[in-house]
Amino acid sequence: MHQHSDFTVIAEMAPCFGVRSPFSELGIPGMSPNVWLMPSRGIEWCDCGKHHVLDRDTIEYFAAQIVSDPEWMTHDEVIDTAMDLWNYVAVCEFFMMGIRTSASVVTGNLAPKYRYERGLEIVAYFSKTWQGCPEEICRSVHERED
């Protein structure tokens, strides 16, 4: 059974209530979910029919093909890494909202860029919690620029 600390539960629930993760305001560094240990609660990121554990190496493989600065990931590079991982060429507002929520949970807020490791964690959190979008109201709002 996976144990959550109170801090982890608060960090995960804050976006559900339309608020930022409180840890940046409290000055508590590193109080975000450990995305590498948390179970996947979303749909499968790989459509081969087998369950694949989403680990740091997998996400870094995709990020390495996109990220231009090995120390930082821009918000757009986070989006593009997640898109490549999921094999999407275009995404809807629900995907973008999921990325924003993931960035808020992992880092406490949205930013133009994140430390590289935090960018990987944002993609991991998103991918482990992504539930898809309601297709009947889904439309593309972002496409990959190669």
N, CA, C and O atoms as a GROMACS GRO file, in nm:
protein
  584
    1MET      N    1   0.084  -0.117   0.000
    1MET     CA    2   0.000   0.000   0.000
    1MET      C    3   0.088   0.124   0.000
    1MET      O    4   0.182   0.132   0.079
    2HIS      N    5   0.060   0.219  -0.086
    2HIS     CA    6   0.140   0.340  -0.098
    2HIS      C    7   0.099   0.441   0.009
    2HIS      O    8  -0.018   0.475   0.021
    3GLN      N    9   0.195   0.487   0.087
    3GLN     CA   10   0.169   0.584   0.193
    3GLN      C   11   0.194   0.725   0.143
    3GLN      O   12   0.297   0.750   0.080
    4HIS      N   13   0.104   0.816   0.169
    4HIS     CA   14   0.121   0.957   0.137
    4HIS      C   15   0.140   1.034   0.266
    4HIS      O   16   0.071   1.009   0.364
    5SER      N   17   0.234   1.128   0.267
    5SER     CA   18   0.242   1.219   0.380
    5SER      C   19   0.132   1.323   0.365
    5SER      O   20   0.075   1.338   0.257
    6ASP      N   21   0.103   1.394   0.472
    6ASP     CA   22   0.004   1.502   0.463
    6ASP      C   23   0.046   1.605   0.360
    6ASP      O   24  -0.038   1.660   0.289
    7PHE      N   25   0.178   1.631   0.352
    7PHE     CA   26   0.227   1.729   0.255
    7PHE      C   27   0.201   1.684   0.112
    7PHE      O   28   0.162   1.764   0.027
    8THR      N   29   0.222   1.556   0.086
    8THR     CA   30   0.198   1.504  -0.049
    8THR      C   31   0.051   1.515  -0.085
    8THR      O   32   0.018   1.556  -0.196
    9VAL      N   33  -0.037   1.480   0.006
    9VAL     CA   34  -0.180   1.488  -0.020
    9VAL      C   35  -0.221   1.632  -0.048
    9VAL      O   36  -0.297   1.658  -0.142
   10ILE      N   37  -0.172   1.727   0.032
   10ILE     CA   38  -0.204   1.868   0.010
   10ILE      C   39  -0.152   1.912  -0.126
   10ILE      O   40  -0.223   1.980  -0.200
   11ALA      N   41  -0.029   1.875  -0.161
   11ALA     CA   42   0.028   1.915  -0.289
   11ALA      C   43  -0.053   1.860  -0.405
   11ALA      O   44  -0.072   1.929  -0.505
   12GLU      N   45  -0.100   1.736  -0.393
   12GLU     CA   46  -0.177   1.676  -0.501
   12GLU      C   47  -0.318   1.733  -0.509
   12GLU      O   48  -0.374   1.742  -0.618
   13MET      N   49  -0.376   1.770  -0.397
   13MET     CA   50  -0.514   1.816  -0.396
   13MET      C   51  -0.529   1.965  -0.424
   13MET      O   52  -0.635   2.008  -0.470
   14ALA      N   53  -0.427   2.045  -0.398
   14ALA     CA   54  -0.438   2.191  -0.414
   14ALA      C   55  -0.493   2.232  -0.550
   14ALA      O   56  -0.585   2.314  -0.554
   15PRO      N   57  -0.443   2.178  -0.662
   15PRO     CA   58  -0.496   2.220  -0.791
   15PRO      C   59  -0.643   2.182  -0.811
   15PRO      O   60  -0.713   2.247  -0.888
   16CYS      N   61  -0.689   2.079  -0.743
   16CYS     CA   62  -0.828   2.038  -0.757
   16CYS      C   63  -0.923   2.145  -0.704
   16CYS      O   64  -1.039   2.152  -0.744
   17PHE      N   65  -0.873   2.228  -0.613
   17PHE     CA   66  -0.955   2.333  -0.555
   17PHE      C   67  -0.922   2.470  -0.613
   17PHE      O   68  -0.965   2.572  -0.560
   18GLY      N   69  -0.847   2.471  -0.723
   18GLY     CA   70  -0.816   2.596  -0.790
   18GLY      C   71  -0.713   2.682  -0.718
   18GLY      O   72  -0.711   2.803  -0.737
   19VAL      N   73  -0.628   2.620  -0.637
   19VAL     CA   74  -0.525   2.695  -0.567
   19VAL      C   75  -0.388   2.638  -0.600
   19VAL      O   76  -0.375   2.524  -0.644
   20ARG      N   77  -0.287   2.720  -0.577
   20ARG     CA   78  -0.151   2.675  -0.599
   20ARG      C   79  -0.108   2.584  -0.485
   20ARG      O   80  -0.163   2.590  -0.375
   21SER      N   81  -0.009   2.503  -0.512
   21SER     CA   82   0.050   2.424  -0.404
   21SER      C   83   0.109   2.522  -0.302
   21SER      O   84   0.180   2.614  -0.341
   22PRO      N   85   0.081   2.504  -0.174
   22PRO     CA   86   0.119   2.604  -0.074
   22PRO      C   87   0.265   2.604  -0.034
   22PRO      O   88   0.305   2.691   0.044
   23PHE      N   89   0.345   2.512  -0.081
   23PHE     CA   90   0.478   2.497  -0.026
   23PHE      C   91   0.574   2.609  -0.061
   23PHE      O   92   0.663   2.639   0.018
   24SER      N   93   0.558   2.673  -0.176
   24SER     CA   94   0.646   2.784  -0.209
   24SER      C   95   0.621   2.901  -0.115
   24SER      O   96   0.715   2.968  -0.074
   25GLU      N   97   0.494   2.926  -0.080
   25GLU     CA   98   0.464   3.035   0.012
   25GLU      C   99   0.513   3.005   0.154
   25GLU      O  100   0.550   3.096   0.227
   26LEU      N  101   0.514   2.879   0.191
   26LEU     CA  102   0.558   2.840   0.325
   26LEU      C  103   0.709   2.830   0.336
   26LEU      O  104   0.764   2.815   0.445
   27GLY      N  105   0.777   2.836   0.222
   27GLY     CA  106   0.922   2.826   0.223
   27GLY      C  107   0.972   2.687   0.255
   27GLY      O  108   1.081   2.671   0.308
   28ILE      N  109   0.893   2.586   0.223
   28ILE     CA  110   0.932   2.447   0.248
   28ILE      C  111   0.984   2.389   0.118
   28ILE      O  112   0.905   2.350   0.032
   29PRO      N  113   1.117   2.382   0.101
   29PRO     CA  114   1.171   2.331  -0.025
   29PRO      C  115   1.150   2.181  -0.040
   29PRO      O  116   1.149   2.107   0.058
   30GLY      N  117   1.133   2.140  -0.162
   30GLY     CA  118   1.125   1.998  -0.193
   30GLY      C  119   0.999   1.927  -0.149
   30GLY      O  120   0.994   1.804  -0.151
   31MET      N  121   0.898   2.001  -0.108
   31MET     CA  122   0.775   1.937  -0.063
   31MET      C  123   0.677   1.923  -0.178
   31MET      O  124   0.577   1.994  -0.186
   32SER      N  125   0.707   1.834  -0.265
   32SER     CA  126   0.617   1.803  -0.376
   32SER      C  127   0.613   1.652  -0.387
   32SER      O  128   0.697   1.583  -0.331
   33PRO      N  129   0.516   1.600  -0.459
   33PRO     CA  130   0.506   1.455  -0.468
   33PRO      C  131   0.632   1.394  -0.530
   33PRO      O  132   0.691   1.451  -0.621
   34ASN      N  133   0.673   1.278  -0.479
   34ASN     CA  134   0.784   1.207  -0.541
   34ASN      C  135   0.726   1.132  -0.661
   34ASN      O  136   0.673   1.021  -0.647
   35VAL      N  137   0.737   1.194  -0.777
   35VAL     CA  138   0.671   1.139  -0.896
   35VAL      C  139   0.730   1.005  -0.938
   35VAL      O  140   0.662   0.927  -1.005
   36TRP      N  141   0.853   0.978  -0.902
   36TRP     CA  142   0.915   0.853  -0.945
   36TRP      C  143   0.864   0.735  -0.863
   36TRP      O  144   0.876   0.620  -0.906
   37LEU      N  145   0.807   0.762  -0.746
   37LEU     CA  146   0.752   0.655  -0.662
   37LEU      C  147   0.601   0.645  -0.669
   37LEU      O  148   0.545   0.541  -0.635
   38MET      N  149   0.534   0.751  -0.713
   38MET     CA  150   0.388   0.748  -0.713
   38MET      C  151   0.335   0.655  -0.821
   38MET      O  152   0.394   0.645  -0.929
   39PRO      N  153   0.226   0.588  -0.793
   39PRO     CA  154   0.168   0.496  -0.893
   39PRO      C  155   0.100   0.575  -1.005
   39PRO      O  156   0.061   0.690  -0.986
   40SER      N  157   0.087   0.512  -1.118
   40SER     CA  158   0.015   0.573  -1.229
   40SER      C  159  -0.134   0.560  -1.204
   40SER      O  160  -0.185   0.450  -1.180
   41ARG      N  161  -0.205   0.673  -1.209
   41ARG     CA  162  -0.350   0.673  -1.188
   41ARG      C  163  -0.423   0.713  -1.315
   41ARG      O  164  -0.546   0.723  -1.316
   42GLY      N  165  -0.349   0.736  -1.420
   42GLY     CA  166  -0.411   0.781  -1.544
   42GLY      C  167  -0.418   0.671  -1.647
   42GLY      O  168  -0.400   0.553  -1.616
   43ILE      N  169  -0.447   0.710  -1.770
   43ILE     CA  170  -0.448   0.614  -1.879
   43ILE      C  171  -0.304   0.579  -1.915
   43ILE      O  172  -0.211   0.652  -1.880
   44GLU      N  173  -0.285   0.468  -1.984
   44GLU     CA  174  -0.151   0.424  -2.021
   44GLU      C  175  -0.090   0.518  -2.124
   44GLU      O  176  -0.156   0.557  -2.220
   45TRP      N  177   0.036   0.555  -2.103
   45TRP     CA  178   0.105   0.644  -2.195
   45TRP      C  179   0.154   0.569  -2.319
   45TRP      O  180   0.180   0.631  -2.423
   46CYS      N  181   0.167   0.439  -2.309
   46CYS     CA  182   0.211   0.357  -2.422
   46CYS      C  183   0.092   0.274  -2.469
   46CYS      O  184   0.024   0.210  -2.388
   47ASP      N  185   0.066   0.275  -2.599
   47ASP     CA  186  -0.052   0.205  -2.650
   47ASP      C  187  -0.021   0.068  -2.710
   47ASP      O  188  -0.096   0.018  -2.794
   48CYS      N  189   0.090   0.006  -2.666
   48CYS     CA  190   0.126  -0.126  -2.720
   48CYS      C  191   0.044  -0.238  -2.658
   48CYS      O  192   0.049  -0.352  -2.705
   49GLY      N  193  -0.033  -0.208  -2.553
   49GLY     CA  194  -0.114  -0.309  -2.489
   49GLY      C  195  -0.053  -0.369  -2.364
   49GLY      O  196  -0.120  -0.440  -2.290
   50LYS      N  197   0.075  -0.341  -2.339
   50LYS     CA  198   0.142  -0.389  -2.218
   50LYS      C  199   0.162  -0.271  -2.123
   50LYS      O  200   0.175  -0.157  -2.166
   51HIS      N  201   0.163  -0.301  -1.993
   51HIS     CA  202   0.189  -0.196  -1.894
   51HIS      C  203   0.339  -0.168  -1.889
   51HIS      O  204   0.419  -0.260  -1.873
   52HIS      N  205   0.376  -0.043  -1.903
   52HIS     CA  206   0.515  -0.001  -1.891
   52HIS      C  207   0.526   0.100  -1.778
   52HIS      O  208   0.456   0.201  -1.777
   53VAL      N  209   0.614   0.072  -1.684
   53VAL     CA  210   0.637   0.167  -1.576
   53VAL      C  211   0.702   0.290  -1.637
   53VAL      O  212   0.798   0.280  -1.714
   54LEU      N  213   0.650   0.405  -1.602
   54LEU     CA  214   0.706   0.530  -1.652
   54LEU      C  215   0.816   0.575  -1.556
   54LEU      O  216   0.788   0.613  -1.442
   55ASP      N  217   0.940   0.571  -1.603
   55ASP     CA  218   1.052   0.608  -1.518
   55ASP      C  219   1.128   0.728  -1.575
   55ASP      O  220   1.098   0.775  -1.685
   56ARG      N  221   1.224   0.775  -1.499
   56ARG     CA  222   1.301   0.893  -1.538
   56ARG      C  223   1.373   0.872  -1.671
   56ARG      O  224   1.374   0.961  -1.755
   57ASP      N  225   1.432   0.755  -1.691
   57ASP     CA  226   1.506   0.728  -1.814
   57ASP      C  227   1.418   0.740  -1.938
   57ASP      O  228   1.461   0.792  -2.041
   58THR      N  229   1.296   0.692  -1.928
   58THR     CA  230   1.203   0.701  -2.041
   58THR      C  231   1.173   0.846  -2.075
   58THR      O  232   1.178   0.885  -2.192
   59ILE      N  233   1.141   0.925  -1.974
   59ILE     CA  234   1.109   1.066  -1.999
   59ILE      C  235   1.232   1.140  -2.048
   59ILE      O  236   1.223   1.224  -2.138
   60GLU      N  237   1.348   1.111  -1.990
   60GLU     CA  238   1.470   1.178  -2.033
   60GLU      C  239   1.503   1.145  -2.179
   60GLU      O  240   1.555   1.230  -2.251
   61TYR      N  241   1.473   1.024  -2.222
   61TYR     CA  242   1.495   0.987  -2.362
   61TYR      C  243   1.421   1.084  -2.455
   61TYR      O  244   1.478   1.132  -2.553
   62PHE      N  245   1.296   1.112  -2.424
   62PHE     CA  246   1.217   1.203  -2.507
   62PHE      C  247   1.264   1.348  -2.490
   62PHE      O  248   1.272   1.422  -2.588
   63ALA      N  249   1.295   1.387  -2.368
   63ALA     CA  250   1.339   1.525  -2.341
   63ALA      C  251   1.470   1.555  -2.412
   63ALA      O  252   1.489   1.665  -2.463
   64ALA      N  253   1.561   1.459  -2.415
   64ALA     CA  254   1.693   1.481  -2.475
   64ALA      C  255   1.684   1.518  -2.622
   64ALA      O  256   1.773   1.584  -2.676
   65GLN      N  257   1.577   1.477  -2.688
   65GLN     CA  258   1.559   1.508  -2.829
   65GLN      C  259   1.501   1.648  -2.851
   65GLN      O  260   1.497   1.696  -2.964
   66ILE      N  261   1.455   1.712  -2.744
   66ILE     CA  262   1.384   1.839  -2.754
   66ILE      C  263   1.455   1.954  -2.685
   66ILE      O  264   1.464   2.065  -2.738
   67VAL      N  265   1.506   1.928  -2.566
   67VAL     CA  266   1.559   2.033  -2.479
   67VAL      C  267   1.691   2.087  -2.532
   67VAL      O  268   1.782   2.010  -2.566
   68SER      N  269   1.702   2.220  -2.539
   68SER     CA  270   1.823   2.282  -2.593
   68SER      C  271   1.927   2.313  -2.486
   68SER      O  272   2.046   2.317  -2.516
   69ASP      N  273   1.885   2.335  -2.361
   69ASP     CA  274   1.977   2.366  -2.251
   69ASP      C  275   1.969   2.252  -2.151
   69ASP      O  276   1.863   2.229  -2.093
   70PRO      N  277   2.079   2.179  -2.128
   70PRO     CA  278   2.073   2.061  -2.041
   70PRO      C  279   2.045   2.092  -1.894
   70PRO      O  280   2.024   2.000  -1.815
   71GLU      N  281   2.043   2.219  -1.856
   71GLU     CA  282   2.016   2.255  -1.717
   71GLU      C  283   1.872   2.302  -1.696
   71GLU      O  284   1.823   2.304  -1.583
   72TRP      N  285   1.806   2.341  -1.805
   72TRP     CA  286   1.672   2.400  -1.795
   72TRP      C  287   1.578   2.340  -1.898
   72TRP      O  288   1.622   2.295  -2.003
   73MET      N  289   1.449   2.340  -1.866
   73MET     CA  290   1.345   2.307  -1.964
   73MET      C  291   1.248   2.424  -1.967
   73MET      O  292   1.197   2.466  -1.862
   74THR      N  293   1.223   2.477  -2.085
   74THR     CA  294   1.120   2.580  -2.095
   74THR      C  295   0.984   2.514  -2.078
   74THR      O  296   0.970   2.392  -2.092
   75HIS      N  297   0.884   2.596  -2.050
   75HIS     CA  298   0.748   2.541  -2.037
   75HIS      C  299   0.706   2.474  -2.168
   75HIS      O  300   0.644   2.368  -2.166
   76ASP      N  301   0.742   2.536  -2.281
   76ASP     CA  302   0.709   2.475  -2.411
   76ASP      C  303   0.782   2.343  -2.432
   76ASP      O  304   0.726   2.251  -2.492
   77GLU      N  305   0.905   2.331  -2.383
   77GLU     CA  306   0.978   2.204  -2.394
   77GLU      C  307   0.914   2.096  -2.306
   77GLU      O  308   0.915   1.978  -2.342
   78VAL      N  309   0.859   2.136  -2.193
   78VAL     CA  310   0.785   2.041  -2.109
   78VAL      C  311   0.664   1.990  -2.187
   78VAL      O  312   0.639   1.869  -2.191
   79ILE      N  313   0.590   2.082  -2.248
   79ILE     CA  314   0.473   2.044  -2.328
   79ILE      C  315   0.514   1.951  -2.441
   79ILE      O  316   0.452   1.846  -2.462
   80ASP      N  317   0.619   1.989  -2.515
   80ASP     CA  318   0.662   1.908  -2.630
   80ASP      C  319   0.714   1.771  -2.587
   80ASP      O  320   0.693   1.673  -2.658
   81THR      N  321   0.782   1.764  -2.473
   81THR     CA  322   0.828   1.634  -2.423
   81THR      C  323   0.710   1.544  -2.391
   81THR      O  324   0.709   1.426  -2.427
   82ALA      N  325   0.610   1.599  -2.324
   82ALA     CA  326   0.490   1.521  -2.293
   82ALA      C  327   0.419   1.479  -2.421
   82ALA      O  328   0.372   1.366  -2.432
   83MET      N  329   0.411   1.569  -2.517
   83MET     CA  330   0.346   1.536  -2.645
   83MET      C  331   0.418   1.421  -2.714
   83MET      O  332   0.354   1.329  -2.765
   84ASP      N  333   0.552   1.426  -2.718
   84ASP     CA  334   0.628   1.319  -2.782
   84ASP      C  335   0.612   1.187  -2.708
   84ASP      O  336   0.596   1.082  -2.770
   85LEU      N  337   0.616   1.192  -2.575
   85LEU     CA  338   0.597   1.071  -2.495
   85LEU      C  339   0.463   1.006  -2.528
   85LEU      O  340   0.454   0.884  -2.541
   86TRP      N  341   0.361   1.086  -2.541
   86TRP     CA  342   0.227   1.036  -2.569
   86TRP      C  343   0.202   1.017  -2.719
   86TRP      O  344   0.097   0.968  -2.759
   87ASN      N  345   0.299   1.054  -2.802
   87ASN     CA  346   0.289   1.042  -2.947
   87ASN      C  347   0.174   1.125  -3.003
   87ASN      O  348   0.099   1.080  -3.090
   88TYR      N  349   0.161   1.248  -2.951
   88TYR     CA  350   0.059   1.342  -2.998
   88TYR      C  351   0.126   1.447  -3.087
   88TYR      O  352   0.233   1.497  -3.054
   89VAL      N  353   0.063   1.480  -3.199
   89VAL     CA  354   0.113   1.588  -3.284
   89VAL      C  355   0.040   1.718  -3.256
   89VAL      O  356   0.089   1.826  -3.290
   90ALA      N  357  -0.076   1.710  -3.195
   90ALA     CA  358  -0.154   1.827  -3.155
   90ALA      C  359  -0.226   1.792  -3.025
   90ALA      O  360  -0.260   1.676  -3.001
   91VAL      N  361  -0.249   1.893  -2.942
   91VAL     CA  362  -0.316   1.870  -2.814
   91VAL      C  363  -0.424   1.974  -2.791
   91VAL      O  364  -0.425   2.081  -2.852
   92CYS      N  365  -0.516   1.939  -2.702
   92CYS     CA  366  -0.630   2.025  -2.671
   92CYS      C  367  -0.605   2.104  -2.542
   92CYS      O  368  -0.502   2.088  -2.477
   93GLU      N  369  -0.700   2.188  -2.509
   93GLU     CA  370  -0.689   2.269  -2.387
   93GLU      C  371  -0.686   2.182  -2.262
   93GLU      O  372  -0.626   2.222  -2.162
   94PHE      N  373  -0.747   2.065  -2.264
   94PHE     CA  374  -0.746   1.977  -2.148
   94PHE      C  375  -0.604   1.926  -2.121
   94PHE      O  376  -0.562   1.915  -2.006
   95PHE      N  377  -0.531   1.895  -2.227
   95PHE     CA  378  -0.391   1.854  -2.215
   95PHE      C  379  -0.309   1.969  -2.156
   95PHE      O  380  -0.231   1.950  -2.063
   96MET      N  381  -0.329   2.089  -2.211
   96MET     CA  382  -0.255   2.207  -2.164
   96MET      C  383  -0.288   2.235  -2.017
   96MET      O  384  -0.199   2.270  -1.940
   97MET      N  385  -0.413   2.221  -1.980
   97MET     CA  386  -0.454   2.241  -1.841
   97MET      C  387  -0.388   2.137  -1.751
   97MET      O  388  -0.346   2.168  -1.639
   98GLY      N  389  -0.378   2.014  -1.799
   98GLY     CA  390  -0.310   1.909  -1.722
   98GLY      C  391  -0.163   1.939  -1.700
   98GLY      O  392  -0.110   1.914  -1.592
   99ILE      N  393  -0.097   1.993  -1.802
   99ILE     CA  394   0.044   2.032  -1.788
   99ILE      C  395   0.056   2.145  -1.686
   99ILE      O  396   0.145   2.142  -1.600
  100ARG      N  397  -0.032   2.246  -1.696
  100ARG     CA  398  -0.027   2.358  -1.601
  100ARG      C  399  -0.050   2.310  -1.458
  100ARG      O  400   0.020   2.352  -1.366
  101THR      N  401  -0.147   2.222  -1.440
  101THR     CA  402  -0.175   2.168  -1.307
  101THR      C  403  -0.054   2.090  -1.256
  101THR      O  404  -0.017   2.103  -1.139
  102SER      N  405   0.007   2.010  -1.341
  102SER     CA  406   0.124   1.932  -1.302
  102SER      C  407   0.240   2.022  -1.262
  102SER      O  408   0.309   1.994  -1.164
  103ALA      N  409   0.262   2.128  -1.338
  103ALA     CA  410   0.369   2.224  -1.303
  103ALA      C  411   0.342   2.288  -1.168
  103ALA      O  412   0.434   2.307  -1.089
  104SER      N  413   0.216   2.321  -1.142
  104SER     CA  414   0.180   2.382  -1.013
  104SER      C  415   0.201   2.285  -0.897
  104SER      O  416   0.249   2.325  -0.791
  105VAL      N  417   0.165   2.160  -0.917
  105VAL     CA  418   0.182   2.060  -0.812
  105VAL      C  419   0.330   2.035  -0.785
  105VAL      O  420   0.373   2.029  -0.670
  106VAL      N  421   0.409   2.019  -0.890
  106VAL     CA  422   0.550   1.984  -0.876
  106VAL      C  423   0.635   2.101  -0.829
  106VAL      O  424   0.723   2.083  -0.745
  107THR      N  425   0.611   2.220  -0.882
  107THR     CA  426   0.699   2.334  -0.852
  107THR      C  427   0.635   2.442  -0.767
  107THR      O  428   0.705   2.530  -0.716
  108GLY      N  429   0.504   2.439  -0.751
  108GLY     CA  430   0.436   2.542  -0.674
  108GLY      C  431   0.378   2.652  -0.759
  108GLY      O  432   0.294   2.729  -0.711
  109ASN      N  433   0.421   2.662  -0.884
  109ASN     CA  434   0.366   2.766  -0.974
  109ASN      C  435   0.407   2.738  -1.118
  109ASN      O  436   0.487   2.648  -1.146
  110LEU      N  437   0.351   2.815  -1.209
  110LEU     CA  438   0.392   2.808  -1.349
  110LEU      C  439   0.510   2.901  -1.369
  110LEU      O  440   0.522   3.004  -1.302
  111ALA      N  441   0.597   2.865  -1.461
  111ALA     CA  442   0.714   2.949  -1.490
  111ALA      C  443   0.748   2.935  -1.638
  111ALA      O  444   0.710   2.836  -1.701
  112PRO      N  445   0.820   3.032  -1.692
  112PRO     CA  446   0.864   3.020  -1.832
  112PRO      C  447   0.963   2.905  -1.852
  112PRO      O  448   0.969   2.847  -1.960
  113LYS      N  449   1.040   2.873  -1.746
  113LYS     CA  450   1.133   2.760  -1.754
  113LYS      C  451   1.151   2.702  -1.614
  113LYS      O  452   1.125   2.768  -1.513
  114TYR      N  453   1.196   2.577  -1.612
  114TYR     CA  454   1.215   2.502  -1.488
  114TYR      C  455   1.353   2.437  -1.492
  114TYR      O  456   1.407   2.411  -1.600
  115ARG      N  457   1.410   2.410  -1.376
  115ARG     CA  458   1.531   2.328  -1.373
  115ARG      C  459   1.499   2.198  -1.447
  115ARG      O  460   1.387   2.147  -1.441
  116TYR      N  461   1.598   2.145  -1.516
  116TYR     CA  462   1.579   2.026  -1.600
  116TYR      C  463   1.509   1.913  -1.525
  116TYR      O  464   1.412   1.855  -1.574
  117GLU      N  465   1.557   1.882  -1.406
  117GLU     CA  466   1.500   1.771  -1.329
  117GLU      C  467   1.353   1.797  -1.296
  117GLU      O  468   1.271   1.706  -1.301
  118ARG      N  469   1.321   1.921  -1.263
  118ARG     CA  470   1.182   1.956  -1.233
  118ARG      C  471   1.096   1.944  -1.358
  118ARG      O  472   0.980   1.902  -1.350
  119GLY      N  473   1.150   1.979  -1.474
  119GLY     CA  474   1.076   1.962  -1.599
  119GLY      C  475   1.042   1.816  -1.624
  119GLY      O  476   0.930   1.784  -1.664
  120LEU      N  477   1.139   1.728  -1.598
  120LEU     CA  478   1.113   1.584  -1.612
  120LEU      C  479   1.003   1.540  -1.516
  120LEU      O  480   0.917   1.459  -1.551
  121GLU      N  481   1.008   1.593  -1.393
  121GLU     CA  482   0.908   1.557  -1.293
  121GLU      C  483   0.768   1.606  -1.332
  121GLU      O  484   0.669   1.539  -1.304
  122ILE      N  485   0.761   1.723  -1.395
  122ILE     CA  486   0.631   1.774  -1.441
  122ILE      C  487   0.572   1.679  -1.545
  122ILE      O  488   0.454   1.645  -1.539
  123VAL      N  489   0.655   1.636  -1.640
  123VAL     CA  490   0.609   1.542  -1.743
  123VAL      C  491   0.566   1.411  -1.678
  123VAL      O  492   0.464   1.353  -1.716
  124ALA      N  493   0.641   1.364  -1.580
  124ALA     CA  494   0.606   1.238  -1.512
  124ALA      C  495   0.474   1.251  -1.438
  124ALA      O  496   0.388   1.164  -1.448
  125TYR      N  497   0.458   1.360  -1.362
  125TYR     CA  498   0.334   1.378  -1.286
  125TYR      C  499   0.215   1.384  -1.382
  125TYR      O  500   0.113   1.319  -1.361
  126PHE      N  501   0.231   1.464  -1.487
  126PHE     CA  502   0.124   1.473  -1.587
  126PHE      C  503   0.090   1.335  -1.642
  126PHE      O  504  -0.027   1.296  -1.647
  127SER      N  505   0.192   1.261  -1.684
  127SER     CA  506   0.170   1.132  -1.750
  127SER      C  507   0.112   1.027  -1.656
  127SER      O  508   0.042   0.936  -1.701
  128LYS      N  509   0.140   1.038  -1.528
  128LYS     CA  510   0.085   0.943  -1.432
  128LYS      C  511  -0.055   0.980  -1.385
  128LYS      O  512  -0.121   0.901  -1.317
  129THR      N  513  -0.101   1.100  -1.419
  129THR     CA  514  -0.234   1.143  -1.376
  129THR      C  515  -0.327   1.177  -1.492
  129THR      O  516  -0.445   1.202  -1.470
  130TRP      N  517  -0.277   1.179  -1.615
  130TRP     CA  518  -0.356   1.219  -1.733
  130TRP      C  519  -0.471   1.121  -1.754
  130TRP      O  520  -0.450   1.000  -1.766
  131GLN      N  521  -0.591   1.174  -1.759
  131GLN     CA  522  -0.712   1.092  -1.778
  131GLN      C  523  -0.770   1.108  -1.919
  131GLN      O  524  -0.876   1.052  -1.948
  132GLY      N  525  -0.702   1.181  -2.004
  132GLY     CA  526  -0.756   1.205  -2.137
  132GLY      C  527  -0.849   1.324  -2.137
  132GLY      O  528  -0.860   1.396  -2.037
  133CYS      N  529  -0.914   1.346  -2.247
  133CYS     CA  530  -1.004   1.461  -2.258
  133CYS      C  531  -1.142   1.415  -2.306
  133CYS      O  532  -1.155   1.309  -2.366
  134PRO      N  533  -1.243   1.496  -2.278
  134PRO     CA  534  -1.377   1.462  -2.330
  134PRO      C  535  -1.382   1.490  -2.480
  134PRO      O  536  -1.388   1.606  -2.521
  135GLU      N  537  -1.380   1.387  -2.559
  135GLU     CA  538  -1.367   1.401  -2.705
  135GLU      C  539  -1.474   1.487  -2.768
  135GLU      O  540  -1.448   1.552  -2.870
  136GLU      N  541  -1.593   1.489  -2.711
  136GLU     CA  542  -1.702   1.564  -2.774
  136GLU      C  543  -1.679   1.715  -2.772
  136GLU      O  544  -1.739   1.787  -2.853
  137ILE      N  545  -1.594   1.765  -2.682
  137ILE     CA  546  -1.567   1.909  -2.679
  137ILE      C  547  -1.418   1.938  -2.700
  137ILE      O  548  -1.373   2.049  -2.673
  138CYS      N  549  -1.345   1.841  -2.747
  138CYS     CA  550  -1.201   1.854  -2.765
  138CYS      C  551  -1.169   1.916  -2.901
  138CYS      O  552  -1.227   1.879  -3.003
  139ARG      N  553  -1.074   2.011  -2.899
  139ARG     CA  554  -1.023   2.065  -3.026
  139ARG      C  555  -0.878   2.105  -3.004
  139ARG      O  556  -0.838   2.142  -2.894
  140SER      N  557  -0.801   2.099  -3.109
  140SER     CA  558  -0.658   2.128  -3.102
  140SER      C  559  -0.632   2.275  -3.071
  140SER      O  560  -0.691   2.364  -3.132
  141VAL      N  561  -0.541   2.300  -2.976
  141VAL     CA  562  -0.500   2.436  -2.944
  141VAL      C  563  -0.348   2.454  -2.951
  141VAL      O  564  -0.299   2.566  -2.944
  142HIS      N  565  -0.274   2.343  -2.965
  142HIS     CA  566  -0.127   2.351  -2.968
  142HIS      C  567  -0.075   2.239  -3.057
  142HIS      O  568  -0.112   2.123  -3.040
  143GLU      N  569   0.010   2.275  -3.151
  143GLU     CA  570   0.073   2.176  -3.237
  143GLU      C  571   0.223   2.185  -3.222
  143GLU      O  572   0.278   2.292  -3.194
  144ARG      N  573   0.290   2.073  -3.242
  144ARG     CA  574   0.436   2.068  -3.235
  144ARG      C  575   0.496   2.148  -3.348
  144ARG      O  576   0.450   2.143  -3.462
  145GLU      N  577   0.600   2.224  -3.313
  145GLU     CA  578   0.679   2.294  -3.414
  145GLU      C  579   0.812   2.222  -3.423
  145GLU      O  580   0.888   2.223  -3.326
  146ASP      N  581   0.841   2.161  -3.534
  146ASP     CA  582   0.969   2.088  -3.548
  146ASP      C  583   1.075   2.173  -3.610
  146ASP      O  584   1.188   2.126  -3.628
   0.00000   0.00000   0.00000
